[in-house]
Amino acid sequence: MTYRFTARAAGAEIDPDGYFTEAGLAEREDGSGFILLFMAGEEVPDDQEVALARPAPRRRPSQGPLAGAEG
């Protein structure tokens, strides 16, 4: 899905405790309308976060769940 808009406001926030940085764009000058937000953690990711961010390996058609099954 593609959404096209003109951003009329932009802002950023750094968490006072240093846990995250957030930046965003808004369609209207008052910050309303369509909003696009970006957030990044400031800490080094743990093993679970790394595993969740890693894309699943692609399967070739021959590696499907029925690969090698007798028909």
Protein Blocks (a to p, Z undefined) as FASTA:
>chain_A
ZZddddfbdcddddfklpaccddddfbfnopajdddddddfbdcdfklmmmmpccddddf
klmmkgoiaZZ
